[in-house]
Amino acid sequence: MSPAPGYDVVVAGGGPAGCAAALALVRAGRSVLLADAGTGPPKAGEALVSMGRLLLADLGVEEPVLGSGHLPCHGNLSAWGSAELHAVDFINDPYGHGWHLDRPLFDRRLRAAARAAGAEVAEHTGVRCPARQPDGTWRLALRDRSGGGERTVRCRWVVDATGRGAAIAVRSGARRRTGDRLTAFHLTLDPAPQTVTDGRSLVESDQDGWWYTALLPSRHRLVAYFTDPDLPVAAHGAERFHDRLLATRHISRRARPHGLTTLRPPRRAPAHSAHLDRVHGDGWTAAGDAAAAFDPLSSQGILTALYTGLSAGRAVDARLHGDRAALAVYAAQVATARTAYQHGHRAVHAQETRWADRPFWARRQRHTRPNPHPTKGETSA
């Protein structure tokens, strides 16, 4: 029997964090397998802030990844703390404008860049049954979800970029800690009959949560409502989404041109803040949402994924070179990013004082309410 193929690193997860880690590692001369399971509903409506171009430039992929196909975002609008709209224009941003991403296209280009740089990319492939071997390597089963069967590989290190589930890290003993239970109800509206040119995003708060809308590169419009799943508004979130949307002052104005007479039921998705109690362990390192997932209000999700992926890749390379402090430095970088996010999160929610007695806002302004129902592998922050 021939031995299982060997790699320096297997990266589980082909999103921005996994691709950034794979790119950093392969450019450092490591043999890398990037496994992208490609599961779950397609992502839509995600934004990349202007600073993201710096990280993509560090990875050497700015031009191919941010080429045509994404919609420039030149500013943000918000009705937060007041019914009136407040505008932030990016014209003076030293890094330029941001982007409303065609997320599938963004991810495909990142994976193509990783492949072009020298990584082996396994599409539609999930990492299963990770097992630490006596010689310090990993034995992993790779299942091709498109019907190509299963194969076994070995590697020296695993990067967990599997998203909020942090499948490998949790299996290896790490625990997920949640800061809240934010849930999103979202749908995509058809393109408007008349061309819509305002590409700015819009946030509008209400007594039980907040709304978000943005034009997509396809000219469809994303509309999302964020609230807590135990509140009455969430119990009938799908049924009452249409009525609540029409009741908004600003979101509805941007949604109406796209047609609101017949709406598909909104999808539901987790949007809570979460992090691992440790982002590395015996032969593994977590990156992206697996390491730290942020409330979408921060608009930092893709940026953080790229940053932690790049940093994790560099740290793993240094660790394989014998630098035993490299992973501790990486953990400190993730902790610093989390601290900055938490300060910003608290400051933003403190600005909305109109409904301080409502549960959604009271929880975020007290900052002490634990998650009463942590899921398996999770604990409250």
C-alpha positions as CSV (number, residue, x, y, z in Angstrom):
1,M,0.0,0.0,0.0
2,S,1.4,3.4,-1.0
3,P,1.7,6.0,1.8
4,A,-0.8,8.8,1.9
5,P,0.4,11.9,0.2
6,G,2.0,14.4,2.5
7,Y,1.8,18.2,2.8
8,D,3.2,20.7,5.1
9,V,-0.2,22.2,5.7
10,V,-3.8,21.4,5.0
11,V,-6.1,24.4,5.1
12,A,-9.7,23.4,5.7
13,G,-12.0,26.1,4.3
14,G,-11.8,27.9,0.9
15,G,-13.2,31.3,2.0
16,P,-11.2,34.5,2.4
17,A,-9.4,33.3,5.6
18,G,-8.4,29.9,4.2
19,C,-7.3,31.4,0.9
20,A,-5.2,34.1,2.7
21,A,-3.6,31.4,4.8
22,A,-2.9,29.2,1.8
23,L,-1.4,32.1,-0.1
24,A,0.9,33.2,2.8
25,L,2.1,29.6,3.3
26,V,2.7,28.7,-0.4
27,R,4.6,32.0,-0.9
28,A,6.8,31.0,2.0
29,G,7.6,27.8,0.2
30,R,5.3,25.4,1.9
31,S,3.4,22.6,0.3
32,V,-0.3,23.3,0.8
33,L,-3.6,21.6,0.2
34,L,-6.6,24.0,0.3
35,A,-9.8,22.1,0.8
36,D,-13.1,24.0,0.0
37,A,-16.2,22.1,1.1
38,G,-18.5,24.6,-0.8
39,T,-21.4,23.8,1.5
40,G,-24.1,26.0,2.9
41,P,-26.3,28.6,1.1
42,P,-24.5,31.1,-1.2
43,K,-23.3,34.2,0.5
44,A,-24.6,37.6,-0.8
45,G,-24.3,41.2,0.1
46,E,-21.0,41.2,1.9
47,A,-18.8,44.3,1.9
48,L,-15.1,44.9,1.9
49,V,-13.9,48.1,3.5
50,S,-11.2,50.1,1.6
51,M,-8.4,48.9,3.9
52,G,-8.9,45.4,2.4
53,R,-7.0,46.4,-0.6
54,L,-3.8,46.6,1.5
55,L,-4.2,43.0,2.7
56,L,-4.9,41.8,-0.8
57,A,-1.8,43.7,-2.0
58,D,0.2,42.0,0.7
59,L,-1.0,38.7,-0.6
60,G,-0.1,39.8,-4.2
61,V,-3.7,39.4,-5.5
62,E,-5.3,42.9,-5.4
63,E,-5.7,43.3,-9.1
64,P,-7.1,39.9,-10.1
65,V,-9.4,39.7,-7.1
66,L,-10.8,43.3,-7.1
67,G,-11.1,43.6,-10.8
68,S,-14.4,43.9,-12.6
69,G,-17.5,42.3,-11.1
70,H,-17.8,44.1,-7.7
71,L,-19.7,47.3,-7.0
72,P,-17.8,50.3,-5.6
73,C,-19.2,51.6,-2.3
74,H,-18.6,55.3,-1.9
75,G,-20.2,55.9,1.5
76,N,-22.6,54.7,4.2
77,L,-26.0,56.1,5.3
78,S,-27.4,55.5,8.8
79,A,-30.5,56.3,10.8
80,W,-29.1,55.3,14.1
81,G,-29.9,57.2,17.4
82,S,-32.2,59.4,15.3
83,A,-34.8,59.1,12.6
84,E,-32.7,61.3,10.3
85,L,-30.2,60.0,7.9
86,H,-26.5,60.6,8.6
87,A,-24.0,60.2,5.7
88,V,-20.4,59.2,5.7
89,D,-18.6,59.8,2.4
90,F,-15.4,57.9,1.6
91,I,-14.1,60.6,-0.7
92,N,-11.5,61.5,1.9
93,D,-10.6,57.9,2.9
94,P,-6.9,57.6,2.2
95,Y,-7.5,54.0,0.9
96,G,-10.3,55.0,-1.4
97,H,-13.7,53.4,-1.7
98,G,-14.9,50.1,-0.4
99,W,-16.8,47.4,-2.4
100,H,-20.1,45.5,-2.3
101,L,-18.8,42.1,-3.3
102,D,-20.0,39.5,-5.6
103,R,-19.0,37.1,-2.9
104,P,-18.9,33.8,-4.9
105,L,-16.8,35.6,-7.5
106,F,-14.5,37.0,-4.8
107,D,-13.9,33.6,-3.3
108,R,-13.4,31.9,-6.7
109,R,-10.8,34.5,-7.6
110,L,-9.0,34.0,-4.3
111,R,-8.9,30.2,-4.8
112,A,-7.7,30.7,-8.3
113,A,-4.9,32.9,-7.0
114,A,-3.9,30.3,-4.4
115,R,-3.8,27.6,-7.1
116,A,-1.8,29.9,-9.4
117,A,0.7,30.5,-6.6
118,G,1.3,26.8,-6.2
119,A,-1.3,25.5,-3.7
120,E,-3.3,22.3,-4.5
121,V,-7.0,23.3,-4.4
122,A,-9.6,20.6,-3.8
123,E,-13.0,22.0,-4.7
124,H,-16.2,20.7,-3.1
125,T,-14.0,18.7,-0.7
126,G,-14.6,18.5,3.1
127,V,-12.0,17.6,5.7
128,R,-13.2,14.7,7.9
129,C,-11.9,12.7,10.8
130,P,-8.8,14.6,11.6
131,A,-6.5,12.3,13.7
132,R,-3.2,13.2,15.3
133,Q,-0.6,10.5,14.7
134,P,2.1,9.3,17.1
135,D,4.8,10.9,14.8
136,G,3.2,14.3,15.3
137,T,1.5,14.5,11.8
138,W,-2.2,14.6,11.0
139,R,-4.1,12.0,9.1
140,L,-7.2,13.5,7.4
141,A,-9.9,12.1,5.2
142,L,-10.9,14.3,2.3
143,R,-14.4,13.6,0.9
144,D,-15.3,14.9,-2.5
145,R,-18.9,16.1,-2.2
146,S,-19.4,16.1,-6.0
147,G,-19.1,12.3,-6.0
148,G,-15.4,11.8,-6.4
149,G,-15.1,9.5,-3.4
150,E,-12.8,9.9,-0.4
151,R,-9.0,9.9,0.0
152,T,-6.6,10.1,2.9
153,V,-3.8,12.6,3.3
154,R,-1.2,13.4,5.9
155,C,0.2,16.8,6.9
156,R,2.3,18.5,9.5
157,W,-0.2,21.2,10.4
158,V,-3.9,22.1,9.9
159,V,-5.4,25.5,9.5
160,D,-9.1,25.6,10.6
161,A,-10.9,28.1,8.4
162,T,-14.2,26.3,8.5
163,G,-16.2,29.3,9.7
164,R,-18.3,29.8,12.8
165,G,-18.4,26.1,13.5
166,A,-14.6,25.8,13.9
167,A,-15.0,22.1,13.3
168,I,-11.4,21.1,13.7
169,A,-10.6,23.4,16.6
170,V,-13.7,22.3,18.6
171,R,-12.9,18.7,17.8
172,S,-9.4,19.3,19.2
173,G,-10.7,20.6,22.5
174,A,-11.2,24.4,21.9
175,R,-14.4,25.9,23.1
176,R,-16.6,28.4,21.3
177,R,-17.6,31.5,23.3
178,T,-20.5,33.6,22.2
179,G,-21.1,37.3,23.0
180,D,-24.7,37.5,21.9
181,R,-27.3,35.6,19.9
182,L,-27.8,38.0,17.0
183,T,-29.8,36.4,14.1
184,A,-30.3,37.7,10.5
185,F,-33.4,37.5,8.4
186,H,-32.4,38.3,4.9
187,L,-33.7,38.2,1.3
188,T,-32.6,39.4,-2.1
189,L,-34.9,41.6,-4.2
190,D,-35.1,41.6,-8.0
191,P,-33.4,44.4,-9.9
192,A,-35.4,47.6,-10.2
193,P,-37.0,48.3,-13.6
194,Q,-35.2,51.7,-13.5
195,T,-31.5,51.8,-13.0
196,V,-30.5,52.5,-9.4
197,T,-27.2,54.3,-9.1
198,D,-26.8,54.9,-5.4
199,G,-24.3,52.2,-4.2
200,R,-24.1,53.4,-0.6
201,S,-25.2,51.0,2.2
202,L,-27.9,51.9,4.6
203,V,-28.5,51.0,8.2
204,E,-31.7,51.8,10.1
205,S,-32.4,50.9,13.7
206,D,-35.8,50.1,15.3
207,Q,-37.0,49.1,18.7
208,D,-36.1,45.4,18.4
209,G,-33.0,45.4,16.2
210,W,-31.7,47.0,13.0
211,W,-32.1,46.9,9.2
212,Y,-29.5,46.8,6.5
213,T,-29.7,47.2,2.7
214,A,-27.3,47.5,-0.1
215,L,-27.3,47.2,-3.9
216,L,-25.5,44.2,-5.1
217,P,-23.2,44.0,-8.2
218,S,-26.0,42.1,-10.0
219,R,-28.3,45.1,-9.3
220,H,-30.4,43.0,-7.0
221,R,-30.8,44.5,-3.6
222,L,-30.1,42.8,-0.3
223,V,-32.4,43.6,2.6
224,A,-31.7,42.1,6.1
225,Y,-33.1,42.5,9.6
226,F,-31.0,41.7,12.7
227,T,-32.5,40.8,16.0
228,D,-32.3,38.3,18.9
229,P,-33.9,34.9,18.3
230,D,-35.7,34.8,21.7
231,L,-37.6,38.0,21.1
232,P,-41.2,37.9,19.9
233,V,-40.3,39.7,16.7
234,A,-38.1,36.8,15.7
235,A,-40.7,34.1,16.5
236,H,-42.7,35.4,13.5
237,G,-39.8,36.9,11.7
238,A,-40.4,35.3,8.4
239,E,-44.2,35.9,8.4
240,R,-44.0,39.6,9.4
241,F,-40.8,40.5,7.5
242,H,-42.8,42.2,4.8
243,D,-44.9,44.3,7.2
244,R,-41.9,45.4,9.2
245,L,-40.0,46.3,6.1
246,L,-42.9,48.5,4.9
247,A,-42.9,50.2,8.3
248,T,-39.3,51.4,8.0
249,R,-38.8,55.0,7.0
250,H,-35.6,54.7,4.9
251,I,-35.1,51.0,4.1
252,S,-38.5,50.8,2.5
253,R,-37.8,53.8,0.2
254,R,-34.8,52.0,-1.3
255,A,-36.6,48.6,-1.5
256,R,-39.9,49.7,-3.1
257,P,-38.4,50.3,-6.6
258,H,-37.4,46.6,-6.6
259,G,-40.9,45.4,-6.0
260,L,-42.5,44.5,-2.7
261,T,-45.9,43.1,-3.7
262,T,-44.7,39.5,-3.6
263,L,-41.7,38.6,-1.6
264,R,-40.0,35.3,-1.1
265,P,-39.7,34.2,2.6
266,P,-36.5,35.5,4.1
267,R,-33.7,33.2,5.0
268,R,-32.4,33.0,8.5
269,A,-28.7,32.9,9.4
270,P,-26.5,33.3,12.6
271,A,-24.9,36.7,12.9
272,H,-23.7,36.7,16.5
273,S,-20.3,37.6,17.9
274,A,-18.2,34.6,18.8
275,H,-14.6,33.5,19.4
276,L,-12.5,30.5,20.4
277,D,-11.1,30.3,23.9
278,R,-7.8,29.5,22.1
279,V,-6.9,30.0,18.5
280,H,-4.1,27.3,18.3
281,G,-3.3,24.0,19.8
282,D,-1.4,20.8,19.1
283,G,-0.8,21.0,15.3
284,W,-3.7,23.3,14.5
285,T,-4.4,27.0,14.1
286,A,-7.8,28.7,13.6
287,A,-8.4,31.7,11.3
288,G,-11.3,33.8,10.1
289,D,-14.8,33.2,11.7
290,A,-13.4,30.1,13.2
291,A,-11.1,32.2,15.4
292,A,-13.3,35.3,15.8
293,A,-16.7,36.2,14.2
294,F,-18.0,39.7,14.5
295,D,-21.4,41.3,14.4
296,P,-22.1,42.4,10.7
297,L,-22.7,46.0,11.9
298,S,-18.9,46.3,12.2
299,S,-18.4,45.6,8.4
300,Q,-15.2,43.9,9.4
301,G,-16.0,40.3,8.5
302,I,-14.1,40.0,5.2
303,L,-11.3,42.3,6.4
304,T,-10.8,40.2,9.6
305,A,-10.9,37.0,7.6
306,L,-8.1,38.2,5.3
307,Y,-6.1,39.6,8.2
308,T,-6.3,36.5,10.4
309,G,-5.7,34.2,7.5
310,L,-2.6,36.0,6.4
311,S,-1.4,36.3,10.0
312,A,-2.1,32.6,10.7
313,G,-0.3,31.5,7.6
314,R,2.8,33.5,8.5
315,A,2.7,32.2,12.1
316,V,2.3,28.5,11.0
317,D,5.3,28.9,8.7
318,A,7.4,30.4,11.5
319,R,6.3,27.6,13.8
320,L,7.3,25.0,11.3
321,H,10.7,26.7,11.1
322,G,11.0,26.2,14.9
323,D,9.8,29.5,16.2
324,R,7.8,28.5,19.3
325,A,6.7,32.0,20.1
326,A,5.0,32.6,16.7
327,L,1.6,31.2,17.6
328,A,1.5,33.1,20.8
329,V,2.1,36.3,18.8
330,Y,-0.7,35.3,16.4
331,A,-3.1,34.7,19.4
332,A,-2.2,38.2,20.7
333,Q,-3.0,39.7,17.2
334,V,-6.4,38.1,17.2
335,A,-7.0,39.2,20.8
336,T,-6.1,42.8,19.9
337,A,-8.5,42.7,16.9
338,R,-11.3,41.4,19.2
339,T,-10.7,44.1,21.8
340,A,-10.8,46.9,19.2
341,Y,-14.0,45.4,17.8
342,Q,-15.6,45.1,21.2
343,H,-14.8,48.8,22.0
344,G,-16.3,49.9,18.7
345,H,-19.4,47.6,19.1
346,R,-20.2,49.1,22.6
347,A,-19.7,52.6,21.4
348,V,-22.0,52.2,18.4
349,H,-24.8,50.6,20.4
350,A,-24.5,53.2,23.1
351,Q,-25.4,55.8,20.5
352,E,-28.9,54.4,20.1
353,T,-30.8,55.6,23.2
354,R,-34.4,55.8,21.9
355,W,-35.3,52.3,23.0
356,A,-33.0,51.7,26.0
357,D,-35.8,49.8,27.8
358,R,-36.3,47.3,25.0
359,P,-34.5,43.9,25.5
360,F,-32.5,44.1,22.3
361,W,-30.9,47.4,23.2
362,A,-30.7,46.9,27.0
363,R,-28.7,43.7,26.5
364,R,-26.1,45.5,24.3
365,Q,-25.9,48.5,26.6
366,R,-25.4,46.5,29.8
367,H,-22.7,44.3,28.1
368,T,-23.1,41.7,30.8
369,R,-26.0,39.4,29.7
370,P,-24.7,35.9,29.1
371,N,-25.9,33.5,26.4
372,P,-28.4,31.3,28.3
373,H,-28.3,28.6,25.7
374,P,-24.8,28.0,24.3
375,T,-24.8,25.4,21.5
376,K,-22.6,22.3,21.6
377,G,-19.0,23.3,21.8
378,E,-19.9,26.8,22.9
379,T,-19.8,28.7,26.2
380,S,-20.9,32.2,27.0
381,A,-18.3,35.0,27.0
